Amino acid sequence: MNTNAQKKMTFDLNEEMLKILGIEFNVQQLAKTFGEAIQGKSIKSLDHEAKEIFSQYGQKWMKRSMELGEAYSDTTYEILKKAIKKTGSLYFPMVPQRFVEIAYLSTQSIFSLPIVQNNGEKFSFKLAMCDTFKAIKETCGQEIANTLPCRFACLSALETVFGNLNIPVAIGMDATMPRDDYCQFSAAKT
């Protein structure tokens, strides 16, 4: 019998795990659901639907990323857990970063998540190419995409990972796709 525990672990994230998440949290379907929910509504009234749809998605997306991230461990994560146990440090930002990377690598056409800052005070990352933003633009148009309804998914996902790990942080959005040509999110220790 060949189970995940019996398979030799590598240093890379498990491809099967990323594929499962990509299917379960398909951004094309998310954009379609949002497009249907806002049909016939004015652009000024979109925030309510955006917050509801994308926040729920972000919370579920991160919870599932954490669940599968634990179920599909790898050598890097096992070494990290040992180092945390031995030193009593590194938990922030390294453990949440793992789950954030799993979430984004499963739903975006990227090979790595660009980390802007990673130290004991702050964790931040950016997305220059975002399949979610692109799907919203294709489904709903540029004007609606520029309102960044998807920000609620990213912010909710971060609130979920840090909340579930009991790490008090202030979460922020430091850059936006329409203004800066990339989105950047941060979590600063409080």
Secondary structure as a PSIPRED ss2 file (coil, helix, strand):
# PSIPRED VFORMAT (PSIPRED V4.0)

   1 M C   1.000  0.000  0.000
   2 N C   1.000  0.000  0.000
   3 T C   1.000  0.000  0.000
   4 N C   1.000  0.000  0.000
   5 A C   1.000  0.000  0.000
   6 Q C   1.000  0.000  0.000
   7 K C   1.000  0.000  0.000
   8 K C   1.000  0.000  0.000
   9 M C   1.000  0.000  0.000
  10 T C   1.000  0.000  0.000
  11 F C   1.000  0.000  0.000
  12 D C   1.000  0.000  0.000
  13 L C   1.000  0.000  0.000
  14 N C   1.000  0.000  0.000
  15 E H   0.000  1.000  0.000
  16 E H   0.000  1.000  0.000
  17 M H   0.000  1.000  0.000
  18 L H   0.000  1.000  0.000
  19 K H   0.000  1.000  0.000
  20 I H   0.000  1.000  0.000
  21 L H   0.000  1.000  0.000
  22 G H   0.000  1.000  0.000
  23 I H   0.000  1.000  0.000
  24 E H   0.000  1.000  0.000
  25 F C   1.000  0.000  0.000
  26 N C   1.000  0.000  0.000
  27 V H   0.000  1.000  0.000
  28 Q H   0.000  1.000  0.000
  29 Q H   0.000  1.000  0.000
  30 L H   0.000  1.000  0.000
  31 A H   0.000  1.000  0.000
  32 K H   0.000  1.000  0.000
  33 T H   0.000  1.000  0.000
  34 F H   0.000  1.000  0.000
  35 G H   0.000  1.000  0.000
  36 E H   0.000  1.000  0.000
  37 A H   0.000  1.000  0.000
  38 I H   0.000  1.000  0.000
  39 Q C   1.000  0.000  0.000
  40 G C   1.000  0.000  0.000
  41 K C   1.000  0.000  0.000
  42 S C   1.000  0.000  0.000
  43 I H   0.000  1.000  0.000
  44 K H   0.000  1.000  0.000
  45 S H   0.000  1.000  0.000
  46 L H   0.000  1.000  0.000
  47 D H   0.000  1.000  0.000
  48 H H   0.000  1.000  0.000
  49 E H   0.000  1.000  0.000
  50 A H   0.000  1.000  0.000
  51 K H   0.000  1.000  0.000
  52 E H   0.000  1.000  0.000
  53 I H   0.000  1.000  0.000
  54 F H   0.000  1.000  0.000
  55 S H   0.000  1.000  0.000
  56 Q H   0.000  1.000  0.000
  57 Y H   0.000  1.000  0.000
  58 G H   0.000  1.000  0.000
  59 Q H   0.000  1.000  0.000
  60 K H   0.000  1.000  0.000
  61 W H   0.000  1.000  0.000
  62 M H   0.000  1.000  0.000
  63 K H   0.000  1.000  0.000
  64 R H   0.000  1.000  0.000
  65 S H   0.000  1.000  0.000
  66 M H   0.000  1.000  0.000
  67 E H   0.000  1.000  0.000
  68 L H   0.000  1.000  0.000
  69 G H   0.000  1.000  0.000
  70 E H   0.000  1.000  0.000
  71 A H   0.000  1.000  0.000
  72 Y C   1.000  0.000  0.000
  73 S C   1.000  0.000  0.000
  74 D C   1.000  0.000  0.000
  75 T H   0.000  1.000  0.000
  76 T H   0.000  1.000  0.000
  77 Y H   0.000  1.000  0.000
  78 E H   0.000  1.000  0.000
  79 I H   0.000  1.000  0.000
  80 L H   0.000  1.000  0.000
  81 K H   0.000  1.000  0.000
  82 K H   0.000  1.000  0.000
  83 A H   0.000  1.000  0.000
  84 I H   0.000  1.000  0.000
  85 K H   0.000  1.000  0.000
  86 K H   0.000  1.000  0.000
  87 T H   0.000  1.000  0.000
  88 G C   1.000  0.000  0.000
  89 S C   1.000  0.000  0.000
  90 L C   1.000  0.000  0.000
  91 Y H   0.000  1.000  0.000
  92 F H   0.000  1.000  0.000
  93 P H   0.000  1.000  0.000
  94 M H   0.000  1.000  0.000
  95 V H   0.000  1.000  0.000
  96 P H   0.000  1.000  0.000
  97 Q H   0.000  1.000  0.000
  98 R H   0.000  1.000  0.000
  99 F H   0.000  1.000  0.000
 100 V H   0.000  1.000  0.000
 101 E H   0.000  1.000  0.000
 102 I H   0.000  1.000  0.000
 103 A H   0.000  1.000  0.000
 104 Y H   0.000  1.000  0.000
 105 L H   0.000  1.000  0.000
 106 S H   0.000  1.000  0.000
 107 T H   0.000  1.000  0.000
 108 Q C   1.000  0.000  0.000
 109 S C   1.000  0.000  0.000
 110 I C   1.000  0.000  0.000
 111 F C   1.000  0.000  0.000
 112 S C   1.000  0.000  0.000
 113 L C   1.000  0.000  0.000
 114 P C   1.000  0.000  0.000
 115 I E   0.000  0.000  1.000
 116 V E   0.000  0.000  1.000
 117 Q E   0.000  0.000  1.000
 118 N E   0.000  0.000  1.000
 119 N C   1.000  0.000  0.000
 120 G C   1.000  0.000  0.000
 121 E C   1.000  0.000  0.000
 122 K E   0.000  0.000  1.000
 123 F E   0.000  0.000  1.000
 124 S E   0.000  0.000  1.000
 125 F E   0.000  0.000  1.000
 126 K E   0.000  0.000  1.000
 127 L E   0.000  0.000  1.000
 128 A C   1.000  0.000  0.000
 129 M C   1.000  0.000  0.000
 130 C C   1.000  0.000  0.000
 131 D H   0.000  1.000  0.000
 132 T H   0.000  1.000  0.000
 133 F H   0.000  1.000  0.000
 134 K H   0.000  1.000  0.000
 135 A H   0.000  1.000  0.000
 136 I H   0.000  1.000  0.000
 137 K H   0.000  1.000  0.000
 138 E H   0.000  1.000  0.000
 139 T H   0.000  1.000  0.000
 140 C H   0.000  1.000  0.000
 141 G C   1.000  0.000  0.000
 142 Q H   0.000  1.000  0.000
 143 E H   0.000  1.000  0.000
 144 I H   0.000  1.000  0.000
 145 A H   0.000  1.000  0.000
 146 N C   1.000  0.000  0.000
 147 T C   1.000  0.000  0.000
 148 L C   1.000  0.000  0.000
 149 P C   1.000  0.000  0.000
 150 C C   1.000  0.000  0.000
 151 R H   0.000  1.000  0.000
 152 F H   0.000  1.000  0.000
 153 A H   0.000  1.000  0.000
 154 C H   0.000  1.000  0.000
 155 L H   0.000  1.000  0.000
 156 S H   0.000  1.000  0.000
 157 A H   0.000  1.000  0.000
 158 L H   0.000  1.000  0.000
 159 E H   0.000  1.000  0.000
 160 T H   0.000  1.000  0.000
 161 V H   0.000  1.000  0.000
 162 F H   0.000  1.000  0.000
 163 G H   0.000  1.000  0.000
 164 N H   0.000  1.000  0.000
 165 L C   1.000  0.000  0.000
 166 N C   1.000  0.000  0.000
 167 I C   1.000  0.000  0.000
 168 P C   1.000  0.000  0.000
 169 V E   0.000  0.000  1.000
 170 A E   0.000  0.000  1.000
 171 I E   0.000  0.000  1.000
 172 G E   0.000  0.000  1.000
 173 M E   0.000  0.000  1.000
 174 D E   0.000  0.000  1.000
 175 A E   0.000  0.000  1.000
 176 T C   1.000  0.000  0.000
 177 M H   0.000  1.000  0.000
 178 P H   0.000  1.000  0.000
 179 R H   0.000  1.000  0.000
 180 D H   0.000  1.000  0.000
 181 D C   1.000  0.000  0.000
 182 Y C   1.000  0.000  0.000
 183 C E   0.000  0.000  1.000
 184 Q E   0.000  0.000  1.000
 185 F E   0.000  0.000  1.000
 186 S E   0.000  0.000  1.000
 187 A E   0.000  0.000  1.000
 188 A E   0.000  0.000  1.000
 189 K E   0.000  0.000  1.000
 190 T C   1.000  0.000  0.000
